[in-house]
Amino acid sequence: YDLVEKRGDNKTIAIVRLEQFYPFPAKLLEQTLEQYSKAKEWFWVQEESLNMGGWSFVEPRLRTLGWQLKYVGRDTSASPATGSRQVHQREQKELVEAAFRSTGPHLVRSTGDGQARPRSGDSVILRAGAAPAR
């Protein structure tokens, strides 16, 4: 995994990039996430569509370990690409903004109305809203 911290605006955002899903690195990931046990928000952010990324594989494993994450990413899709450069760029901008500013699940849709609708539910980002526990 890679770990990046950004500090500012009285917030710390930690980004953990999970490169290997299988065998699932439960112990290493848990040790890493425990550094941020005081975090108020946890997000799984992926560029791929909901049904094409790592969320469906990783989420139940994280839940089993006691980590509840909110999904930020693209909606389910039959295709890995929108077929439109403009739609892709709009979605990408919305996804990055939601990853750093969202307070709940955020589903990026390509409907053209620009309205993302929240829904519960790789580049991989886990966003923590608090500094590491010391």
N, CA, C and O of each residue as an XYZ file, in Angstrom:
536
protein
N       0.845     -1.176      0.000
C       0.000      0.000      0.000
C       0.885      1.231      0.000
O       2.064      1.158      0.345
N       0.321      2.348     -0.382
C       0.983      3.641     -0.269
C       0.164      4.469      0.705
O      -1.061      4.353      0.739
N       0.826      5.303      1.497
C       0.135      6.145      2.454
C       0.572      7.583      2.242
O       1.766      7.882      2.225
N      -0.392      8.464      2.080
C      -0.111      9.881      1.893
C      -0.964     10.647      2.887
O      -2.142     10.338      3.067
N      -0.379     11.638      3.530
C      -1.144     12.487      4.428
C      -1.109     13.907      3.927
O      -0.072     14.385      3.467
N      -2.237     14.586      4.013
C      -2.320     15.997      3.662
C      -2.898     16.717      4.865
O      -3.974     16.364      5.348
N      -2.201     17.707      5.342
C      -2.667     18.460      6.505
C      -2.994     19.885      6.086
O      -2.316     20.463      5.237
N      -4.022     20.439      6.678
C      -4.416     21.813      6.399
C      -5.881     21.999      6.716
O      -6.629     21.028      6.822
N      -6.293     23.248      6.870
C      -7.691     23.556      7.185
C      -8.182     22.781      8.391
O      -9.340     22.365      8.432
N      -7.312     22.581      9.381
C      -7.653     21.831     10.595
C      -8.114     20.412     10.310
O      -8.852     19.828     11.104
N      -7.691     19.855      9.194
C      -8.053     18.484      8.839
C      -6.804     17.753      8.390
O      -5.857     18.353      7.882
N      -6.820     16.481      8.584
C      -5.808     15.621      7.990
C      -6.546     14.633      7.121
O      -7.514     14.010      7.556
N      -6.092     14.491      5.902
C      -6.670     13.502      4.999
C      -5.583     12.486      4.705
O      -4.515     12.830      4.196
N      -5.857     11.261      5.021
C      -4.907     10.188      4.736
C      -5.438      9.390      3.553
O      -6.624      9.068      3.484
N      -4.550      9.081      2.637
C      -4.922      8.289      1.469
C      -4.122      6.999      1.516
O      -2.891      7.017      1.511
N      -4.821      5.895      1.562
C      -4.182      4.584      1.554
C      -4.535      3.940      0.225
O      -5.709      3.757     -0.096
N      -3.529      3.604     -0.532
C      -3.759      2.969     -1.836
C      -3.490      1.489     -1.702
O      -2.370      1.069     -1.410
N      -4.515      0.713     -1.915
C      -4.435     -0.740     -1.786
C      -4.176     -1.336     -3.160
O      -5.047     -1.303     -4.030
N      -2.988     -1.877     -3.356
C      -2.603     -2.383     -4.672
C      -2.910     -3.856     -4.854
O      -3.147     -4.302     -5.976
N      -2.911     -4.606     -3.791
C      -3.107     -6.056     -3.885
C      -4.356     -6.444     -3.114
O      -4.442     -6.228     -1.905
N      -5.310     -7.009     -3.807
C      -6.545     -7.428     -3.151
C      -6.472     -8.876     -2.692
O      -7.092     -9.249     -1.696
N      -5.719     -9.687     -3.412
C      -5.668    -11.111     -3.089
C      -4.242    -11.611     -3.168
O      -3.575    -11.313     -4.160
N      -3.727    -12.342     -2.207
C      -4.431    -12.612     -0.953
C      -4.642    -11.308     -0.189
O      -3.760    -10.451     -0.139
N      -5.812    -11.177      0.397
C      -6.190     -9.938      1.064
C      -5.245     -9.657      2.227
O      -5.101    -10.491      3.121
N      -4.595     -8.480      2.227
C      -3.608     -8.151      3.258
C      -4.260     -7.633      4.542
O      -3.982     -6.514      4.973
N      -5.112     -8.432      5.141
C      -5.929     -8.010      6.280
C      -5.085     -7.451      7.423
O      -5.368     -6.363      7.926
N      -4.068     -8.172      7.830
C      -3.277     -7.753      8.990
C      -2.554     -6.432      8.721
O      -2.591     -5.526      9.554
N      -1.906     -6.320      7.580
C      -1.192     -5.101      7.232
C      -2.147     -3.916      7.084
O      -1.855     -2.817      7.555
N      -3.274     -4.139      6.439
C      -4.245     -3.073      6.251
C      -4.832     -2.638      7.597
O      -4.993     -1.445      7.857
N      -5.143     -3.604      8.436
C      -5.695     -3.285      9.751
C      -4.693     -2.482     10.586
O      -5.075     -1.521     11.253
N      -3.428     -2.867     10.554
C      -2.392     -2.117     11.282
C      -2.305     -0.685     10.763
O      -2.147      0.256     11.541
N      -2.408     -0.528      9.462
C      -2.336      0.804      8.863
C      -3.549      1.640      9.252
O      -3.403      2.794      9.655
N      -4.736      1.073      9.137
C      -5.957      1.821      9.435
C      -6.069      2.162     10.913
O      -6.640      3.195     11.264
N      -5.538      1.319     11.780
C      -5.596      1.582     13.223
C      -4.829      2.844     13.599
O      -5.100      3.440     14.642
N      -3.881      3.259     12.772
C      -3.165      4.511     13.021
C      -4.124      5.696     12.984
O      -3.828      6.765     13.518
N      -5.275      5.495     12.349
C      -6.258      6.560     12.174
C      -7.563      6.229     12.899
O      -8.649      6.565     12.427
N      -7.444      5.575     14.036
C      -8.638      5.115     14.752
C      -9.538      6.255     15.219
O     -10.711      6.027     15.512
N      -9.015      7.470     15.294
C      -9.828      8.611     15.701
C     -10.515      9.290     14.522
O     -11.199     10.299     14.697
N     -10.341      8.754     13.351
C     -10.953      9.355     12.159
C     -12.467      9.361     12.285
O     -13.062      8.440     12.844
N     -13.072     10.402     11.765
C     -14.523     10.539     11.823
C     -15.204      9.991     10.587
O     -16.369      9.597     10.651
N     -14.502      9.955      9.459
C     -15.086      9.494      8.200
C     -14.115      8.583      7.480
O     -12.902      8.795      7.488
N     -14.689      7.549      6.848
C     -13.898      6.618      6.048
C     -14.598      6.425      4.711
O     -15.800      6.163      4.662
N     -13.845      6.554      3.636
C     -14.410      6.425      2.302
C     -13.577      5.462      1.467
O     -12.351      5.425      1.571
N     -14.252      4.698      0.651
C     -13.607      3.904     -0.399
C     -13.892      4.654     -1.683
O     -15.053      4.850     -2.044
N     -12.848      5.075     -2.377
C     -13.019      5.842     -3.602
C     -12.390      5.064     -4.742
O     -11.236      4.645     -4.664
N     -13.163      4.877     -5.799
C     -12.624      4.180     -6.962
C     -13.075      4.862     -8.236
O     -14.180      5.399     -8.315
N     -12.203      4.834     -9.232
C     -12.522      5.420    -10.524
C     -13.406      4.500    -11.348
O     -14.253      4.968    -12.109
N     -13.218      3.214    -11.203
C     -14.014      2.262    -11.979
C     -15.471      2.316    -11.550
O     -15.792      2.793    -10.462
N     -16.332      1.832    -12.398
C     -17.755      1.734    -12.065
C     -17.935      0.824    -10.857
O     -17.098     -0.033    -10.573
N     -19.032      1.025    -10.159
C     -19.326      0.271     -8.947
C     -19.178     -1.234     -9.161
O     -18.637     -1.931     -8.303
N     -19.654     -1.738    -10.300
C     -19.628     -3.173    -10.559
C     -18.335     -3.642    -11.224
O     -18.226     -4.822    -11.556
N     -17.356     -2.766    -11.432
C     -16.120     -3.162    -12.111
C     -14.881     -2.927    -11.267
O     -13.779     -3.266    -11.697
N     -15.024     -2.373    -10.112
C     -13.884     -2.072     -9.266
C     -13.765     -3.023     -8.098
O     -14.434     -4.055     -8.040
N     -12.919     -2.664     -7.186
C     -12.618     -3.522     -6.047
C     -13.619     -3.481     -4.909
O     -13.544     -4.306     -3.999
N     -14.560     -2.535     -4.937
C     -15.495     -2.350     -3.834
C     -16.218     -3.637     -3.439
O     -16.280     -3.972     -2.256
N     -16.751     -4.344     -4.398
C     -17.537     -5.546     -4.074
C     -16.677     -6.646     -3.464
O     -17.191     -7.500     -2.742
N     -15.382     -6.639     -3.741
C     -14.481     -7.638     -3.159
C     -13.972     -7.190     -1.784
O     -13.923     -7.984     -0.845
N     -13.600     -5.924     -1.676
C     -12.943     -5.434     -0.465
C     -13.931     -5.069      0.642
O     -13.643     -5.299      1.816
N     -15.090     -4.507      0.292
C     -16.033     -4.015      1.309
C     -16.430     -5.079      2.329
O     -16.376     -4.793      3.525
N     -16.829     -6.297      1.926
C     -17.205     -7.270      2.949
C     -16.025     -7.668      3.848
O     -16.220     -7.978      5.023
N     -14.826     -7.659      3.309
C     -13.647     -8.003      4.106
C     -13.331     -6.905      5.118
O     -12.976     -7.190      6.261
N     -13.461     -5.655      4.695
C     -13.257     -4.552      5.625
C     -14.336     -4.539      6.707
O     -14.048     -4.291      7.878
N     -15.577     -4.806      6.309
C     -16.678     -4.857      7.272
C     -16.429     -5.943      8.313
O     -16.679     -5.734      9.500
N     -15.939     -7.098      7.875
C     -15.617     -8.194      8.794
C     -14.553     -7.772      9.804
O     -14.573     -8.207     10.955
N     -13.624     -6.923      9.365
C     -12.580     -6.421     10.256
C     -13.079     -5.277     11.147
O     -12.348     -4.794     12.011
N     -14.331     -4.848     10.929
C     -14.911     -3.791     11.754
C     -14.807     -2.391     11.174
O     -15.075     -1.416     11.877
N     -14.425     -2.267      9.912
C     -14.290     -0.961      9.276
C     -15.486     -0.723      8.362
O     -15.706     -1.472      7.410
N     -16.258      0.322      8.654
C     -17.417      0.688      7.847
C     -17.032      1.866      6.966
O     -16.765      2.959      7.468
N     -17.003      1.651      5.670
C     -16.632      2.699      4.732
C     -17.820      3.103      3.879
O     -18.724      2.305      3.635
N     -17.810      4.345      3.431
C     -18.818      4.854      2.518
C     -18.217      4.845      1.119
O     -17.033      5.133      0.943
N     -19.030      4.516      0.134
C     -18.570      4.422     -1.256
C     -18.636      5.774     -1.955
O     -19.653      6.465     -1.891
N     -17.558      6.141     -2.615
C     -17.529      7.292     -3.502
C     -16.979      6.778     -4.825
O     -15.844      6.305     -4.887
N     -17.768      6.867     -5.868
C     -17.303      6.389     -7.161
C     -18.406      6.439     -8.199
O     -19.505      6.941     -7.963
N     -18.073      5.908     -9.336
C     -19.024      5.909    -10.445
C     -20.139      4.888    -10.221
O     -19.969      3.888     -9.523
N     -21.266      5.173    -10.827
C     -22.429      4.298    -10.785
C     -22.132      2.988    -11.540
O     -21.147      2.903    -12.273
N     -22.965      2.001    -11.360
C     -22.874      0.748    -12.100
C     -22.987      1.034    -13.592
O     -23.759      1.897    -14.010
N     -22.208      0.301    -14.394
C     -22.215      0.542    -15.826
C     -21.935     -0.749    -16.580
O     -21.232     -1.630    -16.085
N     -22.491     -0.853    -17.777
C     -22.245     -2.010    -18.631
C     -20.937     -1.868    -19.396
O     -20.452     -2.831    -19.990
N     -20.368     -0.673    -19.381
C     -19.142     -0.398    -20.126
C     -18.106      0.228    -19.200
O     -18.471      0.983    -18.298
N     -16.821     -0.066    -19.400
C     -15.798      0.540    -18.552
C     -15.530      2.011    -18.877
O     -14.835      2.689    -18.121
N     -16.068      2.510    -19.982
C     -15.863      3.906    -20.368
C     -17.188      4.520    -20.796
O     -18.088      3.819    -21.257
N     -17.300      5.837    -20.639
C     -18.552      6.516    -20.987
C     -18.738      6.651    -22.491
O     -19.866      6.729    -22.976
N     -17.635      6.678    -23.227
C     -17.721      6.889    -24.663
C     -17.749      8.363    -25.028
O     -17.842      8.714    -26.204
N     -17.668      9.227    -24.023
C     -17.690     10.667    -24.246
C     -16.606     11.314    -23.397
O     -16.582     11.151    -22.177
N     -15.715     12.043    -24.042
C     -14.640     12.713    -23.310
C     -15.209     13.729    -22.324
O     -14.726     13.833    -21.196
N     -16.224     14.475    -22.735
C     -16.834     15.474    -21.862
C     -17.458     14.842    -20.623
O     -17.264     15.329    -19.510
N     -18.203     13.765    -20.813
C     -18.834     13.085    -19.680
C     -17.759     12.518    -18.757
O     -17.866     12.628    -17.535
N     -16.731     11.917    -19.335
C     -15.650     11.365    -18.512
C     -14.990     12.460    -17.674
O     -14.758     12.273    -16.480
N     -14.690     13.602    -18.295
C     -14.046     14.689    -17.561
C     -14.942     15.233    -16.454
O     -14.463     15.527    -15.358
N     -16.236     15.369    -16.730
C     -17.167     15.832    -15.697
C     -17.228     14.842    -14.543
O     -17.180     15.225    -13.374
N     -17.336     13.556    -14.891
C     -17.381     12.522    -13.856
C     -16.097     12.517    -13.027
O     -16.147     12.411    -11.802
N     -14.958     12.632    -13.691
C     -13.676     12.593    -12.987
C     -13.557     13.764    -12.013
O     -13.107     13.592    -10.880
N     -13.958     14.939    -12.452
C     -13.914     16.120    -11.575
C     -14.832     15.926    -10.375
O     -14.441     16.201     -9.240
N     -16.031     15.461    -10.615
C     -16.996     15.228     -9.537
C     -16.482     14.176     -8.564
O     -16.636     14.320     -7.351
N     -15.876     13.126     -9.088
C     -15.359     12.048     -8.252
C     -14.252     12.559     -7.329
O     -14.264     12.270     -6.132
N     -13.305     13.308     -7.867
C     -12.194     13.827     -7.054
C     -12.717     14.810     -6.012
O     -12.295     14.766     -4.857
N     -13.626     15.691     -6.403
C     -14.194     16.634     -5.440
C     -14.944     15.910     -4.333
O     -14.815     16.265     -3.161
N     -15.720     14.907     -4.691
C     -16.468     14.146     -3.692
C     -15.527     13.395     -2.757
O     -15.809     13.271     -1.565
N     -14.426     12.898     -3.278
C     -13.467     12.160     -2.454
C     -12.900     13.026     -1.337
O     -12.644     12.531     -0.239
N     -12.704     14.300     -1.604
C     -12.098     15.173     -0.610
C     -13.087     16.023      0.163
O     -12.729     16.592      1.195
N     -14.326     16.125     -0.308
C     -15.285     17.012      0.354
C     -16.562     16.323      0.812
O     -17.338     16.913      1.562
N     -16.792     15.117      0.390
C     -18.056     14.450      0.670
C     -18.194     14.122      2.148
O     -17.208     13.854      2.834
N     -19.426     14.148      2.624
C     -19.695     13.755      4.001
C     -20.541     12.489      4.040
O     -20.966     12.059      5.112
N     -20.779     11.906      2.912
C     -21.565     10.685      2.863
C     -21.276      9.943      1.586
O     -20.458     10.390      0.782
N     -21.921      8.832      1.384
C     -21.724      8.110      0.126
C     -22.048      9.026     -1.052
O     -22.944      9.866     -0.966
N     -21.333      8.862     -2.123
C     -21.541      9.708     -3.302
C     -21.428      8.839     -4.546
O     -20.407      8.186     -4.762
N     -22.452      8.830     -5.344
C     -22.493      8.030     -6.554
C     -22.448      8.948     -7.757
O     -23.363      9.744     -7.964
N     -21.384      8.847     -8.559
C     -21.229      9.673     -9.752
C     -21.993      9.020    -10.893
O     -21.751      7.860    -11.225
N     -22.907      9.758    -11.488
C     -23.717      9.230    -12.589
C     -23.405      9.962    -13.876
O     -23.043     11.139    -13.863
N     -23.547      9.264    -14.981
C     -23.268      9.872    -16.281
C     -24.537     10.365    -16.961
O     -24.569     10.501    -18.184
N     -25.576     10.634    -16.191
C     -26.881     10.997    -16.745
C     -26.907     12.342    -17.440
O     -27.854     12.642    -18.167
N     -25.891     13.155    -17.232
C     -25.861     14.447    -17.895
C     -26.550     15.542    -17.117
O     -26.443     16.712    -17.482
N     -27.266     15.193    -16.039
C     -27.917     16.241    -15.257
C     -26.978     16.807    -14.201
O     -27.317     17.772    -13.516
N     -25.795     16.204    -14.069
C     -24.808     16.690    -13.130
C     -25.163     16.455    -11.682
O     -24.476     16.947    -10.787
N     -26.219     15.714    -11.437
C     -26.651     15.471    -10.071
C     -26.246     14.072     -9.624
O     -26.768     13.074    -10.122
N     -25.329     14.010     -8.700
C     -24.962     12.720     -8.121
C     -25.957     12.418     -7.015
O     -26.409     13.317     -6.306
N     -26.283     11.172     -6.880
C     -27.229     10.761     -5.856
C     -26.531      9.863     -4.851
O     -25.914      8.871     -5.239
N     -26.615     10.194     -3.555
C     -25.952      9.378     -2.551
C     -26.536      7.976     -2.493
O     -27.724      7.770     -2.741
N     -25.684      7.019     -2.163
C     -26.129      5.633     -2.060
C     -25.154      4.885     -1.161
O     -23.937      5.017     -1.289
N     -25.713      4.102     -0.253
C     -24.846      3.312      0.608
C     -24.355      2.097     -0.156
O     -24.561      1.863     -1.347
N     -23.944      1.651      0.366
C     -23.613      0.414     -0.222
C     -22.769     -0.421      0.680
O     -22.392     -1.535      0.316
N     -10.370      2.014     -7.703
C      -9.314      1.456     -7.102
C      -8.300      2.419     -7.532
O      -7.844      2.851     -6.474
N      -7.543      3.140     -8.748
C      -7.002      3.738     -7.537
C      -7.945      3.655     -6.356
O      -9.148      3.880     -6.482
N      -7.388      3.333     -5.223
C      -8.137      3.125     -3.995
C      -7.784      4.216     -3.009
O      -6.609      4.484     -2.761
N      -8.789      4.837     -2.455
C      -8.526      5.877     -1.470
C      -9.378      5.603     -0.249
O     -10.590      5.414     -0.358
N      -8.760      5.583      0.890
C      -9.478      5.572      2.151
C      -9.234      6.941      2.749
O      -8.089      7.312      3.005
N     -10.278      7.684      2.971
C     -10.112      9.040      3.460
C     -10.439      9.090      4.931
O     -11.533      8.700      5.339
N      -9.519      9.560      5.725
C      -9.731      9.695      7.156
C      -9.798     11.169      7.490
O      -8.979     11.950      7.005
N     -10.759     11.563      8.311
C     -10.935     12.974      8.630
C     -10.303     13.400      9.928
O     -10.694     14.425     10.486
N      -9.350     12.662     10.427
C      -8.694     13.052     11.688
C      -7.240     12.616     11.645
O      -6.854     11.739     10.872
N      -6.464     13.236     12.475
C      -5.034     12.917     12.542
C      -4.823     11.524     13.128
O      -5.693     11.001     13.826
N      -3.669     10.925     12.844
C      -3.380      9.593     13.384
C      -3.369      9.604     14.913
O      -2.977     10.590     15.537
N      -3.798      8.513     15.492
C      -3.708      8.340     16.940
C      -2.251      8.183     17.312
O      -1.512      7.490     16.614
N      -1.834      8.783     18.351
C      -0.424      8.684     18.764
C      -0.322      7.957     20.070
O       0.779      7.770     20.587
